Amino acid sequence: MNIYVANISFRASEDELKAAFAQYGEVSSVKILKDRETNRSRGFGFVEMPNDEEGKNAINGLNGFEFGQRNLVVKEALPPKQD
């Protein structure tokens, strides 16, 4: 399951985000998107969890969770739009 995570603290690392999601099950990848010019976090990213049930539990458990003094917005990622 691909999970969209927003409102991530600019100081948070991918390892810290992975640890938060790992409480709910196996995490296969974590990517916090960064600005190309400044290399600063853009405040959102994606977490991939191979087990859909664990992914749903993570969404329910972490949506609104305070992480780095900000409340996360966590939901299932939508597939890319096809033209």
N, C-alpha and C positions, 0 to 999 in steps of 0.2 A: 504494500500500500504506500502510495506517495502522499505525504502530508505537507501541507503548506503551513508555515509558522511565521506570523507577523508580530510586530511590536517587540522585537528582540533588542535588548540593550546593545548599544554600539560597542560596549566593552566586552560583551560576551564572546567566548570562543566556541568553535565547533565542538571541541571536546566537552565543554560544560553543557552544551545543548544535548549532545549525545548521552551524557550521563543522566540528564533529566528524563529522556525518553527510554533509556535502558531499564529504568525501574519497571517498565510495562512489558518488556520483552526484547527480543533481538533487534538491533538496529544495524542495517546493512550500509547506510551512508548518511552523511549530514553535510549540507552545503549552505553556508551563509553567503549570500550574494554581496559583492563589494563593488564600489564605484571604480571604474577603470582609471580615472585620473588621480584620485586621492588614495585609492586602496582602502578607504574607510567602509565599514559595514553599511549596507543600505537599510538595515533593520528588519530584513525578512530573509527567509530561506526555505529549504526543503529537507525533510527527513524521510528516508525510505526504510520501511519495516516490512520484512517478507511475509509475516503472518497478519492477515487482515483483522482477525479478532484482537490481537495485541495492539494493532494500529488504532482500532476503534476505541479500545480502552485508554490508550494514550491520549487520543483526542478528547475524550470525555474527562480524563483526569487532569490534563494540562491546559485546556482552554480556560482562560481567566486566571491561571496560576501566576503568582508573582515570581518573576525570574529576573534577577538583576535590577530590582526596583521598578520593573515594568510588568504589566499584566499581559501575558502572551495571548495572542489570537491564534487558535489552532483549529484547522479543518482539513478535510480531505481535499487534496489538490485536484483541480479540474484538468482534464486532458487538454493539450494545446489545441487551439482552434484550427480547423482545416479550411482553407480557402476554396 
